[in-house]
């Protein structure tokens, strides 16, 4: 049945949930799978329902997610006592608490997968600095500008990774996203504010514009690496299974369009996106 109010040849607009998801916004929770080979089918709500290949991928993704959260805690922790202002120290405490909760959330999902998930959780709790899966989380914060650039660039990649899970085909994971995304927004705003203050308030806050630029040059390539390989078969499989919405390269392109005007607004320059990259 067609909508008689539409002009000849026009197509009906997609459902609001799908349109908003495509644009990177939030949606009212839905029970059906919105994309991939099982679109329209009810979401998987328990680990027992999940097909074997999807089970393996969910576990893999959650191990990486939890590992990044715990690695970030180790990087931020020294600055609880050394951040320049009282307000900065308070926000550092908030960030560490958020990362701990996000790691706990990922481990709770892992535990849904029985002994296998518990084994990975136990291993995650033994990881020391320098032992994490992604390079960005093995680099210590030597200067306060590292904290600002990391939270501005690397945490922003984390937000893209979480947004890719919004309303995914595994219900427990989809329902964890809104609160995690809300908490991550504090990190992004804080990181940008730190870089802005360093660049624009020379002599009044911490460091100078040259230091802010060095931090951008250091962390921007590591952030782009975090999206993964451009032609990743795993990312395509995740889309087919309804777990992620974008390929690695699609997410990276969205990210680049977002961060370029941010840096321009505070007089800092982004390096060549291909320069000093370790994963292409």
N, C-alpha and C positions, 0 to 999 in steps of 0.2 A: 504494500500500500504506500503511495507516495504522498508527500505533503503538497496539497494543491496551492498553498500560498507561495511556493517557491517559483521563481521565474523559469521559463522553459530551459531545460538543459542544466539547471543548477543542481548541485548535490547538497543533501542535508549536512548541517554542521556535525562534527563528531561529538559524542557524549562529552559533557563538561569535564568529567574526570580524566578522560584520555587527552583532551586538548590541553588541560592545565598541566598534566604530567609532562607532556611533550615540551612545554615551555619552561619546565623546571620549577613549577610552583607546587603547592600542596593541594591535597584533595580530601574530600570526605572519604573515610574508610569504606572499602567495598570488599565483597566476599569473593568475587570472581577474578580470575587471572586476566589481566588487561592486555598482554602482548605475548608474543612467542607462539610456539607450535600448539600450546594448549589454551590459547585465548578463549575466554568465555566459560571455561570449566571452573568449578569451585577451587579455591586455593587449597594447598596442602596445609593442614593444621597440626599434624603430628609427624614425628620423624619416621614412624612406621609406614605412613602413606607415601613418603618421598621415594621416587624411583632410584635405583642404585647409582646411576651416573649423576643425578642431581644431588643425591646425598653426599657423594664424594666432593662435589664442587662447593656445596654449602659449608662443609667442614673446612675445606681449604680456605675459603674466603673468610670465615670466622677466626681461624687461627691467625691469619695475617692481620685482621682487624684488631684482635685482642693484643697481638704482639706490638702493634704500633702504639696502642694506648699505654701499655706498660713501659715501652721504651721512652715515650714522651714524658712520663712521670720522672724517670731517672734524669732526663735532660733538664727539666724545669726545677727539680728539687733544690739544687744549690742556691738558686736565686731567691728562694723564700727569705733568706737572710741578707741578700746582697743587692736586691733591686733598689733603684735610686730613691724612690719615695714610698711612703707608707701605703698610698693607694695602689702603687704597683705591686707591693708585697701582698696586699689583700687580694688583688686579681690573680696573682700567681697561685695563691692558695686555692682560689676558686677553680682555676684551670686544672690544677693537680687533682682536686676532688672530682671534677667532671671526667677527667681521663680515667680515674680509678673506677668510676661508675660505668663508663662506657666499656672498659675492659671486662668488668663484672658482667655486663649485659651480654657481651659476645660469648663469654664463658658459660653463661646460663644456656645460651642456644647450643653451644657445643655439648653441654651435659645432656641435652635432649637426645643426643645420638649415642647414649650408653657408654660402655667401657671405652670405646674409641675416642669419644669426645672428652671423657674424663682424663684419659691418658694425655691428650694434647694440653688440657688445662693444667695438669700437674707439671708438664714440661715448661709451659709458659711462665710459671711462677719461679722457675729456677734461672731464667735468662738474666745475664748480667749485661752491663753496658758494653757495647761492641759486639754483642752476639745476636742482634735482632735481624730480621729478614730483609728489611729495606734499609738502604744506605743512609737515608736522611735521619734515621733514628739511632745511628751509631756515631753521630758527630756531636761532640760536647758543645755546650754553649759557653764559649770562652769570654764573650763580652755581652753586655746588655743588648747591643744591637743585634746579636744572634737571636735573642729571644723575640725581638720585634719582627725580624725578617722571617723567622721560622713560623711564628703564629700567623703572620700575614700570608705567607706563600704556601707552606707545607700544610698547615691546618686547613687552608682553603681547598687544597686538593682533597683532604679528608672529607670535607663537606660535599664535594662532587661525588665522592665514592658513596657516601651515605644517601645522597639524593638519587643515585642510580638504583638504590634498593627500595625507594619509596613505592609502596603498594606492589611489592614483588610477589612472586607466586608462593613463597613460604610465609604463611600468616604470622607466626611469632616474630619473624625478622621484620616484616612490614610494619607491625605494630610498635616495634622498638624505635622506629625512625623519627617520629615527630619530636619526642623529647630530646633525643640525641642531637638533632639538627638545631633545635632551639638553643641548647647549651653551647654548641659549637659556634654560634653566631657571636657570642661574647669574645671568643678567642680571636676571631677574624678582626672584629672592630678594635680590639686591644692592640693587636699586632700592627695594624695600619696606623693607629694613633701613636704608638711608640716610634715608628719610622718617621712619621710626620713631625713629631716633636724634636727628634734628633736632627732632622734635616732643616727645620725652619726656626727652631729656638736655640741656635748655636750659643753655647756659653751659659744658657739659662737652665738647661735640663741635663743633658748627657751627650758627650761626644759632639760631632759636627756632621755636616752634609757629606763630607768625604767618607766618614765611617759608615754612615747610612748606605751610601752607594756601594761600599765594599761588601756590606751584609747582603744587599740585593744581589750582587754578582755571585756571592757564595751560595745562597739558598735557592735562587730561582731555577738553576739547572737541576738541582736535586728534587725540587718540587715537580718539574716536568717529567723527570724520570719515574716518579711515583705512579704515573698513569699506566706504566707498563709498555710493552712492545706495541708498536703501531699496528702490526698485522697479527695480533694475538688470536689464535684459534680459541683460547679459553674465554676471551671476552665475547666472541661471537656465539659460543656455546651458551654462555650465561644469558645472553639475550634470547636465544631460542628457547631456553628453559624458563623464561619469564623472571629470572633473578635480577638482571641488570637491564637498564634501558638504553645504554649507549655503548658503543665500542670504545676502546681506549683512546683512539685518535679523535673520535667525535667529542668526548669529554674534554680532551686536551685543548681542542680548538675553542670550545666554549669558555674554558678557563682563560686562555690567552686574550680573548675579547673582553673579559672582565677585568683582568689585572692591568692591562695596558693603560687605560684612562686613569686608573687609580694612581699609578706611579707618575704619570704626566701631571696630575693635579698637585703633587708635592715636589715637583722638580727633580725627580729621580728617573734614571733611564733603565729600561730592561735590556739585558744582554741579548744577543742573537739567540733565538730559541734553540738553535742547533749547537751552540758553542758549549764546550765543557760538559757535554751530555755523555752519560754512560749507558743509557738504555734508549734506543731509538725505535 
